[in-house]
Amino acid sequence: MPSDWDDVPLQSCAERIVRGASPRPIEDPKWFDNRSSVGWLRISDATSSGRFLTETQQRLSTAGIRHSRPVSAGGLVMSICATVGRPIETSIDVCIHDGFVHFDKPSIDQGFLYYVLTDLEPRWSKRGQTGSQMNLNTGLIKATKVAVPRDSSEQSSIATALGDVDALLAAQDALIAKKRAIKQGAMQELLTGKRRLPGFSGEWEVRRLGSLGQSYGGLVGKTKNDFGQGDAQYVTFVNVMANIVVDVNAFDKVNISPGELQNRVLKNDLLFNGSSETPEEVAMCALVVDEVKNLYLNSFCFGFRLNDGAGIDSLFLTYYMRGQIGRDLIKSLAQGSTRYNLSKPAFLDGELILPSADEQVAIANVLSDMGAEIAALEAKRAKTAQLKQGMMQTLLTGRLRLV
């Protein structure tokens, strides 16, 4: 730590650190009034908010305000329950739940203090108390030592530098969200024929899935001792659910004995999960685009292999099954109450309305290019986040000084 910095307890960084309060019983409707201008800050608001809190899910009535802890707009609070250590600056007048503390009248630059608390956030869970959920003791918070430059202008400069990176991250998040929305709109139009690409016309054709290919099951007869070892690999349930194209870096090992009868996964196979807690998430489709030797599928999923000469582009069909029209089809076929399942015969009886093979390829290329652009933006955003982490580690310890 530089000689002109001090190692001080958090208690000395504000006039007081005071815990919030909650009216009881908390479910009583008399405490709430959506016409009120005073928000009711609860843990669920903290988990969905960025640095600045601009709204809350609920607002307090006059009676509710009297039984809680008011914090004026521009205040700094931190969660101490469940999601512990999450700092937030309030852009609106709020009252804070007893799962928060308020850093009232900071004696150091508030922006600097915000980033000090942000840096501490991942460490609190190791020091908190556990019961039904994680909690932080206010005494522990007050006694925690932090490094603070004596010069308030240096505090402000550090906060400004980190704030600029946060603004860049927010702009990147907004751009990624915009590109995702554009892609979603393009999928809805291109996969239903509402919008045609230049050079294509004519009617689309009704095709039955069972006429396009054959289904096969995942691994059978395996015990937990077979997994995590062996020369073979298998595609996990999560890999199928989360990706349009299966992630070849996320395969797990499985032991397959010589001569064992199991269905192998081949290049251009489409993989589907067979069940889910909601009908909307049954039979999410992922495509295998690489040739991987000795690859199998987990037992909770099934594969679909296109027939030679079926006139179907596998990537187009993957987008189709993940798009709204494919989701609507699967939802109509899924059965269940608490958990929904899709039988292979029902799946194979499903009917699709498809364009020519050439138009399928063109549509898949457009959507794939959009996906590649989004992936590049996400990679850039990840690098920015790494840059911010490195800046926090050096700026908040004084290893790097701003001129």
NUVEXLUM-171028 format. One record per residue (C-alpha): residue number from 1; residue in one letter; x, y, z. Coordinates in steps of 0.2 Angstrom, whole numbers. Each point is the difference from the previous one (the first is absolute). Example, Ala and Ser with C-alpha at 12.3 -4.5 7.8 and 13.67 -1.06 7.14 Angstrom:
BEGIN
SITE:num:residuo:u:v:w
SITE:1:A:62:-22:39
SITE:2:S:6:17:-3
This chain:
BEGIN
SITE:num:residuo:u:v:w
SITE:1:M:0:0:0
SITE:2:P:7:17:-4
SITE:3:S:6:11:14
SITE:4:D:-13:13:-3
SITE:5:W:-14:-13:1
SITE:6:D:-8:-6:17
SITE:7:D:-6:-17:5
SITE:8:V:-17:5:8
SITE:9:P:-16:-10:6
SITE:10:L:-15:3:-10
SITE:11:Q:-8:7:15
SITE:12:S:11:16:-2
SITE:13:C:-6:2:-18
SITE:14:A:-17:6:4
SITE:15:E:-8:10:14
SITE:16:R:-10:-16:4
SITE:17:I:-4:-17:-7
SITE:18:V:-18:-4:4
SITE:19:R:-10:-15:-3
SITE:20:G:-17:1:-9
SITE:21:A:-17:-5:8
SITE:22:S:-15:-9:-6
SITE:23:P:-18:2:5
SITE:24:R:-8:-16:7
SITE:25:P:-9:-10:-5
SITE:26:I:9:4:-17
SITE:27:E:-14:-8:-10
SITE:28:D:-13:13:7
SITE:29:P:-7:10:-15
SITE:30:K:-2:16:11
SITE:31:W:19:2:-1
SITE:32:F:-1:3:-19
SITE:33:D:-6:13:-12
SITE:34:N:5:0:-19
SITE:35:R:-5:18:-1
SITE:36:S:14:5:12
SITE:37:S:16:7:-6
SITE:38:V:10:-9:13
SITE:39:G:7:-17:-6
SITE:40:W:1:-16:11
SITE:41:L:18:-7:-2
SITE:42:R:0:-19:2
SITE:43:I:14:-13:-4
SITE:44:S:-9:-4:-17
SITE:45:D:2:18:-5
SITE:46:A:19:-1:4
SITE:47:T:3:-15:-10
SITE:48:S:-8:7:-16
SITE:49:S:7:18:2
SITE:50:G:17:7:-7
SITE:51:R:10:13:10
SITE:52:F:-15:12:0
SITE:53:L:-17:-5:6
SITE:54:T:-14:9:-10
SITE:55:E:-15:-10:5
SITE:56:T:-7:-13:12
SITE:57:Q:-13:-13:-2
SITE:58:Q:-10:7:14
SITE:59:R:-3:17:8
SITE:60:L:-4:4:19
SITE:61:S:-15:8:7
SITE:62:T:1:14:13
SITE:63:A:-2:-13:14
SITE:64:G:13:-11:-9
SITE:65:I:13:14:0
SITE:66:R:-2:3:18
SITE:67:H:5:-18:4
SITE:68:S:15:-1:-12
SITE:69:R:16:9:-2
SITE:70:P:-1:15:-13
SITE:71:V:15:3:-11
SITE:72:S:0:16:-11
SITE:73:A:4:-1:-19
SITE:74:G:19:0:-2
SITE:75:G:3:-11:15
SITE:76:L:11:-15:1
SITE:77:V:-6:-17:7
SITE:78:M:6:-18:0
SITE:79:S:-9:-16:1
SITE:80:I:4:-11:16
SITE:81:C:-12:-14:-3
SITE:82:A:0:-15:-12
SITE:83:T:9:10:-14
SITE:84:V:13:7:11
SITE:85:G:11:15:-3
SITE:86:R:-9:7:-15
SITE:87:P:2:19:0
SITE:88:I:-13:12:-8
SITE:89:E:-1:18:-2
SITE:90:T:-18:6:1
SITE:91:S:-7:12:-14
SITE:92:I:-17:1:8
SITE:93:D:-6:2:18
SITE:94:V:-2:-17:8
SITE:95:C:-2:-9:16
SITE:96:I:11:-15:3
SITE:97:H:-4:-17:6
SITE:98:D:9:-7:15
SITE:99:G:11:-10:-12
SITE:100:F:10:16:-4
SITE:101:V:11:13:9
SITE:102:H:1:18:-5
SITE:103:F:17:9:0
SITE:104:D:-7:16:6
SITE:105:K:10:16:-4
SITE:106:P:16:-7:-7
SITE:107:S:16:8:6
SITE:108:I:9:-5:-16
SITE:109:D:-5:1:-18
SITE:110:Q:-16:-10:-2
SITE:111:G:5:-6:-17
SITE:112:F:16:-6:7
SITE:113:L:-9:-9:14
SITE:114:Y:-11:-8:-12
SITE:115:Y:14:-8:-9
SITE:116:V:9:-5:16
SITE:117:L:-16:-9:5
SITE:118:T:-2:-8:-17
SITE:119:D:18:-7:2
SITE:120:L:-5:-7:17
SITE:121:E:-16:-8:-7
SITE:122:P:7:-17:-5
SITE:123:R:9:-2:17
SITE:124:W:-15:3:12
SITE:125:S:-7:-17:-3
SITE:126:K:15:-8:8
SITE:127:R:-2:11:16
SITE:128:G:-19:0:1
SITE:129:Q:-11:-10:12
SITE:130:T:-10:-14:-8
SITE:131:G:-17:-6:6
SITE:132:S:-15:-2:-11
SITE:133:Q:10:13:-11
SITE:134:M:16:10:0
SITE:135:N:1:15:12
SITE:136:L:13:14:3
SITE:137:N:1:7:18
SITE:138:T:1:19:0
SITE:139:G:14:-1:13
SITE:140:L:11:-10:-12
SITE:141:I:-4:13:-14
SITE:142:K:5:14:11
SITE:143:A:16:-8:5
SITE:144:T:6:-5:-17
SITE:145:K:16:9:-5
SITE:146:V:2:8:-17
SITE:147:A:13:11:-9
SITE:148:V:-4:18:-3
SITE:149:P:10:14:-8
SITE:150:R:1:15:11
SITE:151:D:-2:12:-15
SITE:152:S:-19:1:-4
SITE:153:S:4:5:-18
SITE:154:E:9:-17:-2
SITE:155:Q:-15:-9:7
SITE:156:S:-11:9:-12
SITE:157:S:12:-3:-15
SITE:158:I:0:-19:4
SITE:159:A:-19:0:1
SITE:160:T:-1:9:-17
SITE:161:A:11:-11:-9
SITE:162:L:-9:-16:6
SITE:163:G:-17:9:-3
SITE:164:D:6:3:-18
SITE:165:V:3:-19:-2
SITE:166:D:-17:-4:7
SITE:167:A:-8:12:-12
SITE:168:L:9:-9:-14
SITE:169:L:-6:-17:6
SITE:170:A:-18:7:1
SITE:171:A:1:6:-18
SITE:172:Q:7:-17:-6
SITE:173:D:-14:-8:10
SITE:174:A:-13:11:-9
SITE:175:L:7:-3:-17
SITE:176:I:0:-19:3
SITE:177:A:-18:1:6
SITE:178:K:-4:10:-16
SITE:179:K:8:-13:-11
SITE:180:R:-8:-14:8
SITE:181:A:-17:8:-2
SITE:182:I:4:3:-19
SITE:183:K:5:-18:-2
SITE:184:Q:-16:-6:9
SITE:185:G:-11:10:-11
SITE:186:A:10:-6:-16
SITE:187:M:-3:-18:6
SITE:188:Q:-19:3:2
SITE:189:E:-1:8:-17
SITE:190:L:12:-11:-10
SITE:191:L:-5:-17:7
SITE:192:T:-19:3:-3
SITE:193:G:2:7:-17
SITE:194:K:-7:17:5
SITE:195:R:16:7:-7
SITE:196:R:9:-7:-15
SITE:197:L:18:2:-5
SITE:198:P:4:8:-17
SITE:199:G:-1:-13:-14
SITE:200:F:-13:-12:9
SITE:201:S:-18:-2:-4
SITE:202:G:-13:-14:-1
SITE:203:E:-10:-10:13
SITE:204:W:8:-9:14
SITE:205:E:-4:-19:2
SITE:206:V:-7:-10:15
SITE:207:R:12:-13:5
SITE:208:R:-2:-13:14
SITE:209:L:15:-2:12
SITE:210:G:-1:-19:-2
SITE:211:S:2:2:-19
SITE:212:L:16:10:3
SITE:213:G:10:-11:11
SITE:214:Q:1:-13:14
SITE:215:S:1:2:19
SITE:216:Y:11:-9:12
SITE:217:G:2:-1:19
SITE:218:G:14:5:11
SITE:219:L:11:-11:12
SITE:220:V:-9:-14:8
SITE:221:G:5:-12:14
SITE:222:K:13:11:8
SITE:223:T:4:3:18
SITE:224:K:9:15:9
SITE:225:N:16:-10:0
SITE:226:D:0:0:-19
SITE:227:F:1:19:-1
SITE:228:G:15:11:2
SITE:229:Q:12:-12:-7
SITE:230:G:3:-10:-16
SITE:231:D:6:4:-18
SITE:232:A:-18:5:-6
SITE:233:Q:-9:16:2
SITE:234:Y:-18:5:1
SITE:235:V:-10:16:-2
SITE:236:T:-8:6:16
SITE:237:F:-18:5:2
SITE:238:V:5:18:4
SITE:239:N:11:1:-16
SITE:240:V:-16:-5:-10
SITE:241:M:-11:13:9
SITE:242:A:12:14:-1
SITE:243:N:7:0:-17
SITE:244:I:-5:1:-18
SITE:245:V:16:-8:-5
SITE:246:V:6:-13:13
SITE:247:D:16:6:10
SITE:248:V:14:-12:-4
SITE:249:N:9:6:15
SITE:250:A:-14:-5:12
SITE:251:F:0:-19:-3
SITE:252:D:1:-12:15
SITE:253:K:9:-16:0
SITE:254:V:-9:-17:1
SITE:255:N:6:-18:0
SITE:256:I:-6:-10:-15
SITE:257:S:5:-18:-1
SITE:258:P:6:-8:-16
SITE:259:G:-14:-7:-10
SITE:260:E:-13:9:11
SITE:261:L:-16:5:-9
SITE:262:Q:-3:18:1
SITE:263:N:-5:13:-12
SITE:264:R:14:11:-6
SITE:265:V:-2:19:-4
SITE:266:L:6:5:-17
SITE:267:K:3:16:-9
SITE:268:N:-16:9:-5
SITE:269:D:-10:-9:12
SITE:270:L:-14:11:9
SITE:271:L:-1:-3:19
SITE:272:F:-15:3:11
SITE:273:N:-4:-1:18
SITE:274:G:-15:-11:3
SITE:275:S:-8:8:15
SITE:276:S:0:16:10
SITE:277:E:-10:9:14
SITE:278:T:-9:11:-13
SITE:279:P:-7:-5:-17
SITE:280:E:9:15:-8
SITE:281:E:17:-8:5
SITE:282:V:-3:-18:-6
SITE:283:A:10:-5:-16
SITE:284:M:12:15:-1
SITE:285:C:11:-4:-15
SITE:286:A:19:0:-1
SITE:287:L:10:-5:-16
SITE:288:V:16:-10:0
SITE:289:V:11:9:-13
SITE:290:D:16:-9:3
SITE:291:E:5:-18:-3
SITE:292:V:5:-7:17
SITE:293:K:5:-17:3
SITE:294:N:-8:-11:13
SITE:295:L:-13:12:4
SITE:296:Y:-17:-4:9
SITE:297:L:-15:8:7
SITE:298:N:-7:1:18
SITE:299:S:-15:-10:4
SITE:300:F:-11:14:2
SITE:301:C:1:6:-18
SITE:302:F:-3:-8:-17
SITE:303:G:8:3:-17
SITE:304:F:-7:2:-17
SITE:305:R:10:-4:-16
SITE:306:L:-5:7:-16
SITE:307:N:-3:-12:-15
SITE:308:D:12:1:-15
SITE:309:G:-9:10:-13
SITE:310:A:-13:7:12
SITE:311:G:3:18:-7
SITE:312:I:2:7:18
SITE:313:D:14:11:6
SITE:314:S:4:-5:17
SITE:315:L:4:17:7
SITE:316:F:-16:7:-7
SITE:317:L:-10:-13:8
SITE:318:T:9:3:17
SITE:319:Y:-5:19:-1
SITE:320:Y:-17:-5:-5
SITE:321:M:-3:-12:15
SITE:322:R:7:14:11
SITE:323:G:-10:13:-8
SITE:324:Q:-18:5:5
SITE:325:I:-8:-11:-13
SITE:326:G:10:-15:6
SITE:327:R:-4:4:18
SITE:328:D:-18:1:-3
SITE:329:L:0:-17:-9
SITE:330:I:9:-9:14
SITE:331:K:-11:8:13
SITE:332:S:-15:-7:-8
SITE:333:L:8:-17:0
SITE:334:A:7:-1:18
SITE:335:Q:-9:-9:13
SITE:336:G:0:1:19
SITE:337:S:-5:11:15
SITE:338:T:14:3:13
SITE:339:R:13:-6:-13
SITE:340:Y:-2:0:-19
SITE:341:N:6:-14:-12
SITE:342:L:0:-2:-19
SITE:343:S:-1:-18:-7
SITE:344:K:10:-4:-15
SITE:345:P:-16:-6:-10
SITE:346:A:-8:17:4
SITE:347:F:15:9:-6
SITE:348:L:2:-9:-16
SITE:349:D:-19:3:-4
SITE:350:G:3:19:2
SITE:351:E:-2:10:-16
SITE:352:L:11:14:-6
SITE:353:I:-3:13:-14
SITE:354:L:17:2:-9
SITE:355:P:8:9:-14
SITE:356:S:11:-7:-14
SITE:357:A:17:-6:5
SITE:358:D:9:15:-8
SITE:359:E:-11:12:10
SITE:360:Q:3:-10:16
SITE:361:V:19:2:-2
SITE:362:A:-2:19:-4
SITE:363:I:-11:2:16
SITE:364:A:12:-10:11
SITE:365:N:15:10:-7
SITE:366:V:-8:17:5
SITE:367:L:-5:-6:17
SITE:368:S:17:-8:3
SITE:369:D:9:17:-5
SITE:370:M:-11:9:13
SITE:371:G:5:-13:13
SITE:372:A:18:2:-4
SITE:373:E:-1:19:2
SITE:374:I:-9:-2:17
SITE:375:A:14:-13:5
SITE:376:A:13:13:-5
SITE:377:L:-8:14:10
SITE:378:E:-2:-12:15
SITE:379:A:19:-4:-1
SITE:380:K:4:18:-1
SITE:381:R:-11:3:16
SITE:382:A:9:-14:9
SITE:383:K:17:9:-3
SITE:384:T:-7:16:6
SITE:385:A:-6:-8:16
SITE:386:Q:18:-8:2
SITE:387:L:7:17:-3
SITE:388:K:-11:7:14
SITE:389:Q:5:-13:12
SITE:390:G:18:3:-3
SITE:391:M:-2:19:2
SITE:392:M:-9:-3:17
SITE:393:Q:14:-11:6
SITE:394:T:13:13:-4
SITE:395:L:-9:16:3
SITE:396:L:-8:-5:17
SITE:397:T:16:-5:7
SITE:398:G:11:14:-6
SITE:399:R:11:-11:-11
SITE:400:L:-5:11:-14
SITE:401:R:-2:19:3
SITE:402:L:-10:12:-11
SITE:403:V:9:16:-5
